């Protein structure tokens, strides 16, 4: 059965990986990609999504612009993880034009699409393949990998160190194939939005 995905991104390196995973899955149809401020400025986010679609020969997928600034709290700097442009500051002489973007605002597009479609060692092996997609991913990931190598010496507790964790790739893998999740629990969660504790992180109530 085909899985319909509407992907919302602040396109840094992990978002690029997630989009490419979805594009590579024969069981997935991407209905659209919405862009918002996050890992980098909104214009860069839109450019980055178009770059990913270009390298995958899928520029026909609609891309929408959303929020250009945080809705709550001040801006957060993500350059040390993803580079200033969000994709490792790799030069792109033939980047696709922004006129590929849809005129419809991302929020309006989300509402429309959801109503139209209701209910709906791997890394190293991949990037070292002699393919256009693998070479692209290897280039844009170099900055994030270098940052992680500098920050992390002890890998025994990788999720809680200050290195780079490709969260969006894990989320996309679970969305594409539920068997990717080998163990799960149900618990109450909340997201602290203002930055007083841990802005943007999902906090679980394990009591």
C-alpha atoms as a printed R data frame, in Angstrom:
    type eleno elety resid chain resno      x      y       z
1   ATOM     1    CA   UNK     A     1  0.000  0.000   0.000
2   ATOM     2    CA   UNK     A     2  1.301  3.448  -0.912
3   ATOM     3    CA   UNK     A     3  2.125  5.786   1.976
4   ATOM     4    CA   UNK     A     4  1.343  9.436   1.296
5   ATOM     5    CA   UNK     A     5  3.753 11.851   2.983
6   ATOM     6    CA   UNK     A     6  3.612 15.610   3.446
7   ATOM     7    CA   UNK     A     7  7.103 16.513   4.671
8   ATOM     8    CA   UNK     A     8  7.721 19.637   6.782
9   ATOM     9    CA   UNK     A     9 11.390 20.645   6.995
10  ATOM    10    CA   UNK     A    10 13.851 23.312   8.120
11  ATOM    11    CA   UNK     A    11 16.213 21.716   5.667
12  ATOM    12    CA   UNK     A    12 19.564 20.945   7.213
13  ATOM    13    CA   UNK     A    13 21.620 17.840   6.568
14  ATOM    14    CA   UNK     A    14 19.318 15.435   8.437
15  ATOM    15    CA   UNK     A    15 16.272 16.796   6.601
16  ATOM    16    CA   UNK     A    16 18.060 16.269   3.277
17  ATOM    17    CA   UNK     A    17 18.773 12.675   4.269
18  ATOM    18    CA   UNK     A    18 15.136 12.144   5.260
19  ATOM    19    CA   UNK     A    19 13.821 13.545   1.968
20  ATOM    20    CA   UNK     A    20 16.183 11.314  -0.020
21  ATOM    21    CA   UNK     A    21 15.095  8.263   1.982
22  ATOM    22    CA   UNK     A    22 11.461  8.999   1.170
23  ATOM    23    CA   UNK     A    23 12.268  9.550  -2.504
24  ATOM    24    CA   UNK     A    24 14.095  6.214  -2.629
25  ATOM    25    CA   UNK     A    25 11.202  4.240  -1.153
26  ATOM    26    CA   UNK     A    26  8.913  2.608  -3.749
27  ATOM    27    CA   UNK     A    27  6.076  2.534  -1.201
28  ATOM    28    CA   UNK     A    28  6.056  6.312  -0.626
29  ATOM    29    CA   UNK     A    29  4.423  9.138  -2.572
30  ATOM    30    CA   UNK     A    30  5.471 12.642  -1.487
31  ATOM    31    CA   UNK     A    31  2.498 14.989  -1.795
32  ATOM    32    CA   UNK     A    32  4.528 18.092  -1.032
33  ATOM    33    CA   UNK     A    33  7.364 19.564   1.021
34  ATOM    34    CA   UNK     A    34  6.767 22.564   3.285
35  ATOM    35    CA   UNK     A    35  9.620 24.790   4.438
36  ATOM    36    CA   UNK     A    36 10.075 26.873   7.587
37  ATOM    37    CA   UNK     A    37 12.808 28.741   9.446
38  ATOM    38    CA   UNK     A    38 14.995 26.528  11.638
39  ATOM    39    CA   UNK     A    39 18.419 25.119  10.860
40  ATOM    40    CA   UNK     A    40 18.963 28.132   8.592
41  ATOM    41    CA   UNK     A    41 17.046 31.084   7.124
42  ATOM    42    CA   UNK     A    42 13.850 30.329   5.191
43  ATOM    43    CA   UNK     A    43 15.329 31.226   1.797
44  ATOM    44    CA   UNK     A    44 18.197 28.801   2.407
45  ATOM    45    CA   UNK     A    45 15.748 26.110   3.532
46  ATOM    46    CA   UNK     A    46 13.801 26.459   0.281
47  ATOM    47    CA   UNK     A    47 16.989 26.435  -1.775
48  ATOM    48    CA   UNK     A    48 18.205 23.332   0.053
49  ATOM    49    CA   UNK     A    49 14.992 21.400  -0.597
50  ATOM    50    CA   UNK     A    50 15.169 22.300  -4.284
51  ATOM    51    CA   UNK     A    51 18.818 21.201  -4.374
52  ATOM    52    CA   UNK     A    52 17.881 17.802  -2.950
53  ATOM    53    CA   UNK     A    53 15.031 17.407  -5.428
54  ATOM    54    CA   UNK     A    54 17.309 18.468  -8.273
55  ATOM    55    CA   UNK     A    55 19.998 15.904  -7.476
56  ATOM    56    CA   UNK     A    56 17.267 13.243  -7.260
57  ATOM    57    CA   UNK     A    57 15.599 14.399 -10.507
58  ATOM    58    CA   UNK     A    58 12.308 15.093  -8.697
59  ATOM    59    CA   UNK     A    59 11.769 18.826  -9.094
60  ATOM    60    CA   UNK     A    60  8.131 18.146 -10.009
61  ATOM    61    CA   UNK     A    61  7.329 17.672  -6.292
62  ATOM    62    CA   UNK     A    62  5.653 20.878  -5.009
63  ATOM    63    CA   UNK     A    63  7.597 22.921  -2.441
64  ATOM    64    CA   UNK     A    64  5.918 25.561  -0.253
65  ATOM    65    CA   UNK     A    65  7.278 28.459   1.844
66  ATOM    66    CA   UNK     A    66  6.140 28.774   5.460
67  ATOM    67    CA   UNK     A    67  7.248 30.731   8.529
68  ATOM    68    CA   UNK     A    68 10.344 32.889   8.043
69  ATOM    69    CA   UNK     A    69 10.996 33.285  11.799
70  ATOM    70    CA   UNK     A    70 10.229 31.389  15.023
71  ATOM    71    CA   UNK     A    71  6.578 31.650  16.060
72  ATOM    72    CA   UNK     A    72  7.677 31.525  19.710
73  ATOM    73    CA   UNK     A    73 10.967 32.717  21.189
74  ATOM    74    CA   UNK     A    74 13.964 34.209  19.460
75  ATOM    75    CA   UNK     A    75 16.108 32.823  16.634
76  ATOM    76    CA   UNK     A    76 18.379 29.825  17.228
77  ATOM    77    CA   UNK     A    77 21.742 29.423  15.490
78  ATOM    78    CA   UNK     A    78 22.250 26.056  13.769
79  ATOM    79    CA   UNK     A    79 25.341 26.818  11.694
80  ATOM    80    CA   UNK     A    80 27.751 24.804  13.833
81  ATOM    81    CA   UNK     A    81 25.779 21.648  13.036
82  ATOM    82    CA   UNK     A    82 24.751 22.221   9.427
83  ATOM    83    CA   UNK     A    83 26.887 25.080   8.106
84  ATOM    84    CA   UNK     A    84 25.648 28.631   7.500
85  ATOM    85    CA   UNK     A    85 23.503 27.640   4.515
86  ATOM    86    CA   UNK     A    86 22.148 24.477   6.173
87  ATOM    87    CA   UNK     A    87 23.869 22.042   3.803
88  ATOM    88    CA   UNK     A    88 27.517 22.224   4.794
89  ATOM    89    CA   UNK     A    89 28.325 25.435   2.838
90  ATOM    90    CA   UNK     A    90 29.038 23.430  -0.317
91  ATOM    91    CA   UNK     A    91 29.204 25.664  -3.443
92  ATOM    92    CA   UNK     A    92 26.340 25.050  -5.879
93  ATOM    93    CA   UNK     A    93 26.979 26.579  -9.310
94  ATOM    94    CA   UNK     A    94 23.814 25.149 -10.888
95  ATOM    95    CA   UNK     A    95 21.304 25.443  -8.045
96  ATOM    96    CA   UNK     A    96 17.629 25.425  -9.087
97  ATOM    97    CA   UNK     A    97 15.813 28.767  -9.172
98  ATOM    98    CA   UNK     A    98 13.414 29.814  -6.425
99  ATOM    99    CA   UNK     A    99 10.655 30.234  -9.007
100 ATOM   100    CA   UNK     A   100 10.147 26.460  -8.645
101 ATOM   101    CA   UNK     A   101  8.423 27.305  -5.339
102 ATOM   102    CA   UNK     A   102  4.636 27.219  -5.186
103 ATOM   103    CA   UNK     A   103  2.733 30.480  -4.620
104 ATOM   104    CA   UNK     A   104  0.469 28.885  -2.009
105 ATOM   105    CA   UNK     A   105  1.597 29.410   1.613
106 ATOM   106    CA   UNK     A   106  2.807 26.276   3.409
107 ATOM   107    CA   UNK     A   107  0.098 26.391   6.100
108 ATOM   108    CA   UNK     A   108 -2.692 26.676   3.519
109 ATOM   109    CA   UNK     A   109 -1.090 23.864   1.509
110 ATOM   110    CA   UNK     A   110 -0.935 21.644   4.612
111 ATOM   111    CA   UNK     A   111 -4.625 22.168   5.343
112 ATOM   112    CA   UNK     A   112 -5.608 21.520   1.743
113 ATOM   113    CA   UNK     A   113 -3.467 18.402   1.285
114 ATOM   114    CA   UNK     A   114 -4.469 16.837   4.611
115 ATOM   115    CA   UNK     A   115 -8.133 17.332   3.750
116 ATOM   116    CA   UNK     A   116 -7.595 15.871   0.286
117 ATOM   117    CA   UNK     A   117 -5.742 12.818   1.660
118 ATOM   118    CA   UNK     A   118 -7.121 12.070   5.154
119 ATOM   119    CA   UNK     A   119 -5.526  9.398   7.355
120 ATOM   120    CA   UNK     A   120 -2.671  8.965   5.555
121 ATOM   121    CA   UNK     A   121 26.513  1.222   9.039
122 ATOM   122    CA   UNK     A   122 24.144  2.129   6.425
123 ATOM   123    CA   UNK     A   123 25.283  5.783   6.070
124 ATOM   124    CA   UNK     A   124 28.919  5.026   5.187
125 ATOM   125    CA   UNK     A   125 27.965  2.323   2.696
126 ATOM   126    CA   UNK     A   126 25.528  4.709   1.069
127 ATOM   127    CA   UNK     A   127 27.668  7.854   0.737
128 ATOM   128    CA   UNK     A   128 30.673  5.956  -0.602
129 ATOM   129    CA   UNK     A   129 28.764  4.610  -3.586
130 ATOM   130    CA   UNK     A   130 29.769  5.983  -6.976
131 ATOM   131    CA   UNK     A   131 26.448  7.725  -7.605
132 ATOM   132    CA   UNK     A   132 25.400 11.348  -7.972
133 ATOM   133    CA   UNK     A   133 23.098 11.147  -4.938
134 ATOM   134    CA   UNK     A   134 25.727  9.556  -2.692
135 ATOM   135    CA   UNK     A   135 28.372 12.120  -3.661
136 ATOM   136    CA   UNK     A   136 25.922 14.959  -2.980
137 ATOM   137    CA   UNK     A   137 25.069 13.611   0.489
138 ATOM   138    CA   UNK     A   138 28.720 13.031   1.352
139 ATOM   139    CA   UNK     A   139 29.609 16.636   0.482
140 ATOM   140    CA   UNK     A   140 26.823 18.280   2.459
141 ATOM   141    CA   UNK     A   141 27.420 16.009   5.502
142 ATOM   142    CA   UNK     A   142 31.145 16.736   5.861
143 ATOM   143    CA   UNK     A   143 30.602 19.788   8.085
144 ATOM   144    CA   UNK     A   144 28.258 17.910  10.466
145 ATOM   145    CA   UNK     A   145 30.513 14.849  10.634
146 ATOM   146    CA   UNK     A   146 33.566 17.008  11.353
147 ATOM   147    CA   UNK     A   147 31.688 18.790  14.157
148 ATOM   148    CA   UNK     A   148 30.687 15.449  15.667
149 ATOM   149    CA   UNK     A   149 34.235 14.063  15.508
150 ATOM   150    CA   UNK     A   150 35.526 17.121  17.365
151 ATOM   151    CA   UNK     A   151 32.840 17.048  20.051
152 ATOM   152    CA   UNK     A   152 32.428 13.339  20.746
153 ATOM   153    CA   UNK     A   153 35.114 11.012  22.068
154 ATOM   154    CA   UNK     A   154 32.953  8.683  24.141
155 ATOM   155    CA   UNK     A   155 30.265  7.045  21.970
156 ATOM   156    CA   UNK     A   156 28.780  4.890  24.736
157 ATOM   157    CA   UNK     A   157 25.841  7.285  25.124
158 ATOM   158    CA   UNK     A   158 25.619  8.794  21.650
159 ATOM   159    CA   UNK     A   159 22.130 10.324  21.947
160 ATOM   160    CA   UNK     A   160 23.168 12.527  24.863
161 ATOM   161    CA   UNK     A   161 26.508 13.820  23.617
162 ATOM   162    CA   UNK     A   162 27.015 17.135  21.836
163 ATOM   163    CA   UNK     A   163 27.671 15.566  18.434
164 ATOM   164    CA   UNK     A   164 25.351 15.477  15.421
165 ATOM   165    CA   UNK     A   165 22.409 13.050  15.510
166 ATOM   166    CA   UNK     A   166 20.401 12.709  12.300
167 ATOM   167    CA   UNK     A   167 16.988 12.847  13.984
168 ATOM   168    CA   UNK     A   168 14.962 13.455  10.838
169 ATOM   169    CA   UNK     A   169 16.464 10.405   9.140
170 ATOM   170    CA   UNK     A   170 15.316  8.198  12.018
171 ATOM   171    CA   UNK     A   171 11.825  9.719  11.932
172 ATOM   172    CA   UNK     A   172 11.571  9.199   8.177
173 ATOM   173    CA   UNK     A   173 12.769  5.588   8.449
174 ATOM   174    CA   UNK     A   174  9.997  4.892  10.965
175 ATOM   175    CA   UNK     A   175  7.428  6.618   8.742
176 ATOM   176    CA   UNK     A   176  8.447  4.556   5.711
177 ATOM   177    CA   UNK     A   177  8.706  1.194   7.486
178 ATOM   178    CA   UNK     A   178  7.241  0.668  10.965
179 ATOM   179    CA   UNK     A   179  9.421 -2.414  11.497
180 ATOM   180    CA   UNK     A   180 12.388 -0.032  11.784
181 ATOM   181    CA   UNK     A   181 11.182  0.619  15.353
182 ATOM   182    CA   UNK     A   182 12.208 -2.463  17.347
183 ATOM   183    CA   UNK     A   183 10.848 -1.312  20.722
184 ATOM   184    CA   UNK     A   184  8.332  1.348  21.720
185 ATOM   185    CA   UNK     A   185  6.580  2.722  24.806
186 ATOM   186    CA   UNK     A   186  3.507  4.929  25.236
187 ATOM   187    CA   UNK     A   187  3.952  7.907  27.548
188 ATOM   188    CA   UNK     A   188  2.912 11.523  27.962
189 ATOM   189    CA   UNK     A   189  5.188 14.018  26.212
190 ATOM   190    CA   UNK     A   190  5.472 17.785  25.892
191 ATOM   191    CA   UNK     A   191  7.650 20.182  23.929
192 ATOM   192    CA   UNK     A   192  9.128 23.201  25.718
193 ATOM   193    CA   UNK     A   193  8.899 26.054  23.210
194 ATOM   194    CA   UNK     A   194 10.351 29.162  24.863
195 ATOM   195    CA   UNK     A   195 13.867 28.079  25.782
196 ATOM   196    CA   UNK     A   196 13.618 28.160  29.579
197 ATOM   197    CA   UNK     A   197 14.505 24.456  29.868
198 ATOM   198    CA   UNK     A   198 15.338 22.754  26.576
199 ATOM   199    CA   UNK     A   199 13.785 24.557  23.635
200 ATOM   200    CA   UNK     A   200 12.280 22.398  20.936
201 ATOM   201    CA   UNK     A   201 13.135 19.067  22.564
202 ATOM   202    CA   UNK     A   202 10.419 16.521  23.250
203 ATOM   203    CA   UNK     A   203 10.390 15.762  26.988
204 ATOM   204    CA   UNK     A   204  8.920 12.439  28.134
205 ATOM   205    CA   UNK     A   205  7.040 11.927  31.403
206 ATOM   206    CA   UNK     A   206  8.380  8.553  32.566
207 ATOM   207    CA   UNK     A   207  6.654  8.659  35.963
